[in-house]
Amino acid sequence: MKSTKPTAQELYAQLYDTAVPDWPGEIDFYRQMAQSIKAASGRMLEIACGTGRVARQLAKSGADVTGFDLSPELLGVAQEKSAGVQNIHWAIGDMRSFDLGQTFGLAIIPGHSFQFMLTPDDQVSCLECIKRHLSPDGVLIVHLDHQDVNWLGSLPRQATGTSLEWRELKHPSTGCTIRTANEWAFEPSTQTATVTTVWEEVGPGGAVAQHWQRDPMSLHCVFRFEMEHLLKRTGYTVEAVYGDFYKATLSDESDQMIWVAKKA
């Protein structure tokens, strides 16, 4: 029987762990932070956990991890890959309005996922909701892209389908060759970057056997002092901001921002 073609969102979930590697030093950084909060609370929370790329590795190190995400497709992969692991828990929810009925010593938002908060109301709702789930003196870590304004300025206002840069992946289950490409656009007035992702399954002789295109996905481009204002406005004390997961000072050359904030 011929298999059913997955939707674009299902394919995105199936390929996520292959397409998105760990950032250098990322998992060790989170492990160290998880160890530091064990005395107060052994529980940690991953917001927008996706396929559990981070949560699964932290659980293997002994952390008691709860991960939640808005996507049932991504959570399905997370549950499948963590089957039998007792110290990891999954929930579906919106990062702006969730209630898990417990508090955590550490909350993390890895992989730039806070940038899905497109408006000030979204950002504030998310940070306040997380704060309600933190124990006294609980810590929040937010991983953001450190924006390259020259690259943003070079992007078109709308995607045209003409500036795709392809790369190849192997589907982890089928072994098929998948070509994928992203096309970016940027709206300066709202600091919104939009990415359109396409995939092609390459058959014998290089022929395209199947094609997918995901609906455009928008991300807010957060700048340094914007994030500092947001954290202070929502009742956090900024402990540190780093330019990478090795705790380098944030500089013009940094391509990441890692914020460490404590519930005030």
N, C-alpha and C positions, 0 to 999 in steps of 0.2 A: 504494500500500500504506500502510495506517495505521501511523504510527510507534508504537514500544513506549513505554509510559509509563515514565519513569525512576523509580527508587526514590527515597525521601526523601533518602538520602545522596548519590545522584548529582545530584539537583536542588540540594542544598546546595552541592556542589562547583561546579556550573555557574553558580550565582548568587553565589558567594562574593566575587569581585572587585567585583561591582556593589554588593553589600550592605555590604561592609566597606571604607571608604575609608582612606587613609593618615591617621595622626594628624598634627596640625600639627607641622612640623619633624622628623618621624620619619626620613625617608629621608636628609636632609642630615646628621642626627646619626650615623646608621650609616655614611654615606660617610666622614665625618671620622674615625671610629674605625677604619674599614678602612684609610684612608690612613696612620694612625699606626702600624699594625702591619706595614706593608709591608717595612720594613727588616729585621725579624726573620723574618717569614714572610708571604708574600703570600696564603696560603690562609685563608679564613674559613668558618665552619660556621654554618648556620641550623638550629636544632632546632625540630621541629614546624613545618615550612615551609609546610604547606598547599598552596595553589595556586602558591606561589612569588611572592606579591605583593611581598615585600621582596627576595628573592634575585634576581629577574629585573631589578629596577631597579639593584641594586648591581653585577650582572654587566655591565650596559650602561655602568656607570662604570669598568669595567676590573678589578673585583675578581674573583679566582678563588674561586668560591663553590660549596660543597657544601650541599645541602639535603636533609633527610630528614624523613619523616612516617610515621605509622602507617596512614594512610588511602590505599588504592590509588586511590580515586575522586579525591581531591584531587591526588595526585601525577600522575594521568593528565592533569588540566588543566594542571599545571605543565609537564609534558613537552611537551604540545601547544603551549603558548604560548611555549616557549623553543626550539622546533625550529631547529636550525642554529646556535645559540649555543655556541661552543666552550669558553668559560670558566665553564660552569655544569654541575653534576653532581647527579644525583638518586639517592636510595636510600630504601628502605622500612625502617622500624625503630621500635622502642619506645624512647622517650627515657630509660627506666630501665635499659636493658640493650642497648646497641648497641656494635658494634666495627667501625669503618671502616678500621682498619689504617693510619691516618696521624694526624698531629697538626696543629693549626691555631693561628695566632697570635691569632685572635679567634673567639669563639662567641657567638651571640645567640639569645635566646628572645623573639621579638616577640609582640605581640598577646595578652598575658595567658596564653599557652599553658602556662606553668609551673603555673598554677592547676588544670590537669588532674591534678596530683599531689595525691591526696586524703588521703594519710596521711604521717606522718613517715618511714616506711620508703620510700615512693615518692619523697618529696622528696630524702632523703639519697642514695638509689640514683641518681637523676637527676644530682644535682650532682657526685657522685663519678665517675660515668661520663663526664661532660663534662670533669672535671679531667684524667682519663687521656688525653683527646684534645687537651689544650692543650699547646703548646710551653712551655718554661721562660719564666716571666713572661707567659704568655698571659693574655688578658683575656676575661672573661665579662660580657655585658650581659643583664639580665633586666628585662623590661617587665611591670609588674603594675598591676592596678587599685588605686587608693588608696581603700579601702573607706569608703563613706558609711554610718556605723552607723545614722543615722536612717532611711535608705532600707531597709537590711537589716531593721531592727526593724519596719518597716511591712509586710513581706511575710508572706503566710500560711505556715503550716508545710507545707502541701501544695497543689499546683496544683489548681484547681477547674474551669478552663476558662471562667471568667466574667470574667476581668480582662485580656482580650487587647486590645492596642493595635495597630491595623493600619496598615501603610504600603504603598505601591505601588512595584514595581520593574518594569523592562522586561527580559525574558529576553534576554541578549546574542546568542543564536543565532536564536531563533524570533521575537523582537520581541513576544511575547505579554505582556500585562499580568499580573503576579503580585502578589497581595496576600499579605503575610506578617505574622506577629505572634509575639511571644514572651510567654510567661507564666512568671514567676519565683516560686520558693518558697525558704524559707531554714530550715535546721536549726541553731539557735544552738549546741547542744552539740558539734557537730563542725565548725562554721564552714563548712558546705556549702551553697552556693546551687545550685539546680537550675532549668534552663530547658527549657521545652517549646516547640518551634517548629512552627508550622503554616504551610502555603502553600496558596493557592487560585489557580488560573488563571481569570481573568475573561474570559468569552466575550461575544458580542454581547448588548447590552441589560443587561450587568452580571450575567448568569447565571454561576454557578460551573460551569466545564467540567471541572475536575479538582481533587482535594483530596489533600494530603499532610500527614502528621504524623510528625515525627521522634521517636525514643525520647528520653526526658528525658536531658539532659546535665548532669553535675555538675561544679562547680568549687569548689575550696577558696578561701576568702576569707583571704588572707595579710595579716597586719598587720606594721607596720614592724619591730618588734623581733624578731618571729618570724623574719623573713627575715634579719636581721642575725645572729641566733643560728645559723641554718642555714648561712649562708656561712662563718662562723668555725668551726663544727663540722666542716665538710667540707674545710677547708684552703684557704680563700680569705682575702685581705686586702681589705676594703672600701675602695675608692678614692673613691667618691662615691655619693650618692643624690639624685636630682633629682625635682622635682615636675612637670616636663614636658620635652620634647625640646629646649627652648631653655636648659636647665640652670638653671632657676629653683630656688630653695631649696624643699624640700618643706615645705608648710605645711598648715594646716587646710583651706584652700581648694583645695588641689591635688586633682585627680581621677585623677592617674597617679602611679606610682612607677617610676623608672628607676634600676636598681642597676648600678653599674660595679664589678667586683671582679677582682682579679688572683690568679692561681695562686700560692700562698705557697711 
